[in-house]
């Protein structure tokens, strides 16, 4: 991780709600008060089950949707109050690579037009435009022979390389990677991950990586935040979090990850998450918590929400009994 005096990205108590589809029901709180910071040059991972709020949080950061409350700043600029040319400068410094490489590209455009479109939109056809497009395409592992092709003439991995080149076209500082390899074959996944790592080193990029694949997160990230029902329940360095998690939900995710030998205690969670429009009282994870069951269902879990994790925490978890999460299972006393 490359530390700086001030974070490149800072989120403070960000909330995003959506109206309930059922009349009279409370709104669905997809993001429920998230605070975190991302340093320049860092690869920051965001993990959690589907519906935990990861992509909604990323969409707020990208400016695709507005948070209901809270603040998001980029390089010291509050996105809610930055307007005009200043907002335009910020937006070009934050780009994204999405999950579906084919669906994220306009099928009518050639690779040349897809990669060049952001440059034309922000700068026009500046001097050296064609050479710049060729350089971007070659940097992501494609050749000049691909410039005239359209997405349907490319493989999934090639389409994702085009999407990466397009994201780099404006020389951003932050790239949001939303499940960038989940739809690709395993061999192609490795190639794309290595490409992303090389580009990070070459350009000093900062990444926000959203992924279900914990092996990808462990390979690429410096720090990880674990989301559950719109909240950050654990935040810490990748090496520490994978070896000694401090939240029972984090440990359950790690146990559920595929392993070569198949050994382990078996799944620790046996039910679906509750609705974000009607979260449980107290700790939101308590109805599914394996640790609470082993500890004899202490009442504090049902009545009192753990303190939220400060954005500056080195490694912290929102759990009343986090000191027991990493203990061997036979040592967790009931």
C-alpha positions, 0 to 999 in steps of 0.5 A: 500500500502506498500511503499519503497524508490525505486519502484519495477517497473518503466516505463518511457515513454514506447512506443510500435508500431505495423506495420499497416496492411494497406500499407502506413499507420502510425504504430499502437501505442498501448502504447503511452508514459506511465510512472508509478511506482509500489511499492513493496507490492502494488496491482496496477490496470490497467483499460480501454476499449478493445484496450486501450493498457493494455495487450500490456503494460503488455506484455512489462513488462513481456518481451514477447515483446520489447517496441519500445522506453522508459525504463522498470526497475525491482528492479533497473535493466533496462530490455533492458540492463540486460542480461545473469544470471541477466536477468534470475534472473529478469524473475523468479521474474516476473510471470503472470496469464492469462485470459483463465485458460484452454488455458494457461495450456499445456493440455498434462501435469498433474497438478504435471508437470504444477506446477513443470515445472518452477522449473525444468527449473530454478532450476532442480529437487532440494531436496524436489521437490515433497513436494514443489509441494504438498505445492503449490497445497494445498496453492491454495486450491487443494488437492494431488488427483489433482496432476495426473489430466490434465486440461480437468479433472478440472473445470475452477476455478481449472485450474485457481488455478493451474495457480496461483500455477504455477505462485508462483512456483519460489517465484516471487515478482511481479505477473501480473494478466491479467483478472484473473477472467473474464472467471469464474462464479461469485461465483468462481470469489469471491473465486479466488479473496479471494485466491489472497488477501490471497496469497498477504498477506502471501508472500508480493506479488506485483500485477499488475491487469488488469481488465474490472470489476471495482468492482474487481479493487475496491475490490483488488487494492491500486492504479489505472491507467486508459488507453485510446488509449495507454495513462494513462489519470488518476492515483490515489489511488483507494478510491479517483479515484472511489469517485472523478474521475478527467478525464471524461473518468474515470467517464464514465467508472464508470457510465457504470459499472452495478449497482443494482438499475440501477439509474444514468445519463445513458451512457456518451459515445455513440461512439467507440474509434478512431484508435490508428494508427490515433488518434485525435489531441489535447486531444485524448478523445475529440471526445467522451467527454461528459464534452467537450459537456457540456462546449460548445466544448472549442477549447483547447481540439481539439488543445492542448494535456493535459500534461502527468501524471508524474509517481510520481503523487499522483492523477492526470488526463490528462484533461484541465477541470479535476476540473469539472469532479466530479461535479454533472451533473446539475452543469456542465455549458455550 
